[in-house]
Amino acid sequence: MRQKVTVLFLAFLFAACSHKSEPRQFFGEDLTILKGARLVDGMGTPARYNVNIILKDDRIKAILDAKEPLPTRTKVFELEGKTIMPTLMSSHVHLGMTNGVQSGSREINEVNDLRQLYKFAKYGVGTVLSLGTDLDVIYNIRANSQKTDSTLPLVLTAGRGFGVPGGAPPAAMGIDQVYRPKNVAEARKQVRELAAKKPNVIKIWVDDFDHSMKKKMEPQIYQAIIQEAHTNKIPVVAHVYYLEDAKLLAQAGVDAFGHSIRDQPVDMELMSLMKLHNIAYIPTLSLDEAGFVFAEKPAWMKEDFFRGALDPGIEDWLNKTYKSKASSREDLKMAMKNVMTLYKSGIVVGLGTDSGANLQRIQGFSEHRELQLLVEAGLTPAEAIRVATVNNANILGIAKDYAGIAEGMKANLLILDGDPTEDITNTQKIHSVFINGKLIERR
């Protein structure tokens, strides 16, 4: 019996080795080769060196070692010394709400949305979820972003979100396009109205913005929204701040928290509820930092990577008009503590920033800064990259096509001049970006 098993094993090993040595065949195809780079696939596996990635249309056709023969009839990009990783995904942005130093729903239109999306693309952000402040123009933009020849980031949307009459989100921010149901029946009717447009998620604002609003969303209202959304097979993301609200939302079956818990440390009760209901966590650390950091004039404010992300007039606005919020520093400390507690407990953490919600949340830059804050909180660079790519793909329900760099996946790729697994700030050293297998013009 042992001899028979040994013979079979040797035969299998010989067959495997023989198959491995056979050259890959690529006949009659016009392909693109990204040649000789370091590969960080986003899945947390060790980096691979001197690999050749073959692109066909909008997909990754093959990933070859240097010794494997390359196909002919190809366009070759020589990338020796570069690193290839997946483009970033942001599971919490707001499109079109800012334009120069103006902000609010009046700024939302197709031209402004597209302008901001192309900025995201140039900054290596290949997927965005716009959370609750969109107008109906977003659905046509979303459809165009899903085309295989698109050079836009993939757009996902919550359409119009759900807030509170006289409460969050604050009208002072110019957010006047959201639903504000007064009772359960109205909430259910509005969810059905929104569901007909097929949003990717539904967004609810639950808290009172750190006691700045008169009231929070009543539990029976958000329970009805969650139930009706799930009846229509749509997940729900909640804007939260307080631990108590998070527990009630978890019990109600919410699918994700769109911000950090910041009033106190998370506890075992919340973690158990999150695991039971498979609730994801999107900490938006850069939002809290943006509440105070620009008054301190950090060195990165002088760097081209930051300044290049600014709309006209914003640099002057930050220097002269911006006001810091004292509580934001403590919020960030609590948020960083809580994200590590939840991450270590096995909760799925994603990357989002709330960029574009107001003038100080800088689109494109904030997504890279969020990576740095996750590392400062205690994640390794490789873990932070996975959070920003593969974890987000799972949270957003697009893992079949976007879960890292692998054969058959979408060719949304960020090429860097440095290794981000050694220093996470190297994600800012952008050499080039590919969306759907197409090189993005970055000028």
N, C-alpha and C positions, 0 to 999 in steps of 0.2 A: 504493500500500500504506500509506504513512504517513498519507495523508488518510483512508483507511478506518478505520485505528486511532484517529485523532483523533475521528472522528465517533462511533465506538463508545464511546470513553472519555467523551465529552460526554454521550452518551445514558445511560450508566451513572451518571455523576455526577448528572444531572438526576433520574434515577429514585431514587437514594439520597437526595438532598435532599428530593424529594417525599415519599418514605416517612417520612423523619425528621420532617417537619412534620405528619404525620397524628397526631391525638390518640389516645392509648391508650384503649381501651374496657374498662370494667369494669362489666358489666351484672348486676344482680340479686345482688350479692354483699355480704355483711356483712364489712367490712374494717376494719383498723386502720392509721392513718397516723402515722408518726413524722416530724414536720414540721420542716423548716428547720435541721437539724443539720449539723455537719461529719462526714464519713464517713472513717474509717480502716478499710479493708476487711480488714486482716490479711495481704494478699498482697504488701505492700511497695510498692504503687503510691502515687503522691502523693495526699494527702488531697483529697477533693472537698468543696466548700462549698455550703451551703444546698440540701441534697438532701432529698427526701421518700421515705421507705421505706414501701412498702405491704405489710402483712402479711395473709395469709389463713390462718387456722387456725395450723398450726405452721410455716409456710413463709414465705419472703420472696417475695411475689408480683411486685413490681416495685421498681426504684430509679429515681426520676424527678428530673430537674432542676427547679428552682423554676419555670421558665416553662411546664412541661407541666401541662395541666389535671388536677385531682385528681378522683377518683371521688366520688360521693355515697354516702349510706348508710354512713357511716364513723364510727369513733371516732377522734378526733384528739388526739394528744399534741404540744403546742407545745414544740419543743426548740431554739429559736433560741439560739445561743451554746453549745450542748452539743456533745459529741463522741460519736459512736456507733462502737463497735468490737466485734469478736466477744467473747463471753465467753471467759475463759481456760480452758485445758485443763491438767490435771496428769497426767502419765504415770507418776507414782510417788507414791501415797499409801497409807495404811493406815487402813481404816475400822474403827471400833468398839473400837479397842485402848486408848483412854483415856476416862476419865469422871471429871470433877473431878480430884482428885489421885491417882486409882487408875489402874492400867494393867495390861495383860496380856490374854490370850485370854478370861479369865473375864468381861471387860467387854463382850464381843461379843454383841449380840442385835439383833433387828430395831429396837427402839425407839432404841437408841443409834446404830446405823448411820444411821437416818433423821434423827435429831437432827443428826448431823454433816453429812449431805448437805444439809440445809436451811441450815446455816451456810455451807457452800461456796457455795450458790446466792446467799445474801445478799451474799457477798463477790465475786460476779461470776465464780465458777468453774463453768462449765457442763458439764464432762466430767471424770471422774476414772477412773484405772486403779488399782484396789486390788491391791497386789502381794504376794500370797502368804500373807497371814495371815488369810484369811477362813474363816468357817464356812459350811455349806451354805445358811444363811439368805440369803446374798448372791445366790443365783440367782433367787429370787423378787423381791428388790429390783431386780436388774438387769432382769428382765422388765417390771416396773412402770415403770421409768425409760425404757423404750423406747416406751411408749405415747404416742400423739400428744397426749393431753390431760395428760400428766405435767408437774408443776412441779418435779420432781427434776432435778438434774444427770444427764446420761447416765452410767450406771455400767458400767464394764468391770472384769473381775476375772481374777486368776490362780488363784482358788480357794485350795487348799492348796499352798504352795510346797514346794521340795525343799531340805533342809539336810543336815547331816552328823551322824552319831551322835557325841555328845560334843563337837560343834563348833558352827559357826554354823547358824542364828541362835541367840544365846545364850539358854539357858533362863532366865537371870536377868532377861531382859526380859519374861518371861511368855509367850514364844512356844512353846507346846507342841503346836500343832495341825498342824505341818508334817510332811511325809514325811521320813524319814531312812533312805534305803535303805542296806543293808549290802553289797550286791553288785550286779553288772550285771543279773542276772535279776530281782532284787527291784525295781530301778529301772525296768526296762521294764514290769513288771507294774503298778507304781504309776502310771506315766504312762498306761497303758491305762485304769486305774480312773478317773483324773482326767479323761481325755479324754471319757469317757462323759457327763460333766456339761457338756461343751462350754465350758471356760474360754476367754477371749479370748487369753490368753498363758499360758505356764508360767514360773514364777520359780524360779531356782536361786541359792542362797547358796554361793559358791565359796571366798572367802578366809577368813582366820583372824582378821578384825577387828583388824588392826594388831598381830598376834602375841599377842593376848589369848586365843586359843583354842588347843587342843592340836594340831589338825590342820585341813587344808583338804580340800575335796572332791577325791577322787582323779579324775584325768583320765578313766579308763575309765568312771567313774560318770556324769560330766556328758556325756561323748560318747554314752553309751547313752541318756541322757535327751533330748538334742538330737535324736538319730536317731529315737527313738520318737515324740517330739513332732512332728517334721516328717513322719513317716509318717502321722500323724493330722492333718496340715495345721494345726498350732498353732505359732506363733512362740515363741521362748525369750528371756527377759530375764535377764541375770546380774548379781548383786550382786558387784562387783569393787572392788579397791583397788590391786593390783599390776600393773605393766606386763607382767611375765612371764605372769601368769595371763590377761591380756587377749589376748595373742598366741596362747596355746594355745586359748583359747575361740574366737577368730576363725578359727583353723584348723579347729576342730570345727564351725563353721557357726552359732554363736550369732547371734541376730537383733538384739540391742540390749544395750548396757551400761547398767545401771540406776543407776550412780554414776560418779564421776570416777575416772580414774587419778591416784593421789596420791603414789605413792612416788618417782616420777622423771618427767622430761619424756617425753612421747610421742615416738616416732621414726618414720622413714620406713617401717620394716618394718610397724609397726602400722597406719599410715595406708593403706599399700598393701593390707594384708589387709582392712581395713574397707571400702575401696572395692570390692575384689574380691567381697566377700560382702554388700555393701550393708547394713552394720551401722550402726545408729543409736546416738546417744550422748546420755544423759540425765544431766547433770552434778550435779544436786542440791547446788548451792553453798550454799544456805541451811542444809542439814544440817550442813556443816562450820562455818559461822558460828555456828550455835546451840550448838556445843560450847564456845564461849568468850565470846560477845558479851554475854550477860546479866549477867556479872560486871562489865562496863564501864559498864552503865547508860546506853546510848545515848539520845539525846533522844526517839527515836520510842517508847520504852517508856512515856512519859507521854501519848502521843497517843491519842485516842479510837479511832482505827482499829485500833491494836494492842490496846488494853485491851478493846475490844468483842469481840475474837476469843477471849478467855481464858475457859476454864471456871471455875466457882467454885473458889476456893482456889489457883489457879495463880499469880496475882500474888504472893500471900504466899509460895508455894513458891519462886518465882524469886528473891525477895528474901532468903529465909532458908535454904533447903535446897539450891538449885541449886549444883552444883560445876562449875567450868570445867575443860576438858581442854587441857593445854598444847599438845599436838601438833596440835590442831584448827586453830590459827592458821596453822601451816605447811602443813597439808593444804589449807586454803582458798587459800593463795597458789599452790600447785602446781596445784590444780584450776582456778583462774582462768586461769593460764597455758596449761594444756592445752586448755581449752575453746576458747580463741581460736585456738590452733594448728590444732585439728581443724576449727573452723568455717571458717577461711581456706582450708583444704585442700579444702573442698567436702563434708566429712562432714555428714550431716543431724543437726542438734542439736535436741533437744526440751527441754521444760520439765517438770521433776519436782522434788519437794521432800522426799520421805519424811515428809511431815507426818502426824501421828497415830501414828507409830511409838513415840514416848515423849512425856513431858510437855512437853519444851522445844521440840518441833517443832509449831508452832502452826498448825492448819488454817485456811485462808482468808487469814490474814496472810502465811504463808510463801510463798504463790504470788506475791503482789505483791512481797515482798522478793526472791524469786528473779529477777524481772525487773530489779530495781535492781542486783543483783549481776552479772547478765549485762552490763548497761550499764557497770558499773564495770570489768568484765573487758575491755571494748573494743567490744562491739556497739553499734550505734546504737539509739535507742529503737524505731525502726521495725523493725529487724532482730530485736530482742528480742520485740516483739509477734508477729512472724511465727513465731518459734520457739515461742511459747506458744499459737499458734492453728493456722495452716496446717501448719507442720512437724509438730506433734503429731497433727493429723488424718491426715497421711500415715503417720506412725509407727504410729498406732493402727488404721489400716485403715478409717477412716470418712470419708475425704476426699470421697466421693461426696455426702455430705449435710452435712458440717461444715467444708469448706475455705474459711473466710472468709465475707465478706458479699457475696453475689451472688444473682441471681434463681434461685429454685428451692432454695436452701440452707435449712437449718433456721434458724428465727428465734430463735437464742440470742444475745442482744445485751446489751452492757454500755454504759450511757449515763453519761457523765462530765461533770463541771463544768469540766474543763480538757482541754487537748490533750496526750495522752501522747507524741506524737512530738516535742514540744518539751521536755517534762520527764517522764520515765518515772514519777515519783512521782505524777503526775496520775491514774494508774489507781486510786489510793486515794480520789479525789474522786468517789465513786459517787453518781450522781443516782438511777438506777433500773436494774433488771435485768429482762430478758425471757428466759424459758425456754419453748421451744416456742410462742413468740408470746404468752405470757401474762405480765403484770406480776407480779413476785414481791413479796410483802409483806416489807419489810425491818425492821420493828420487832421 
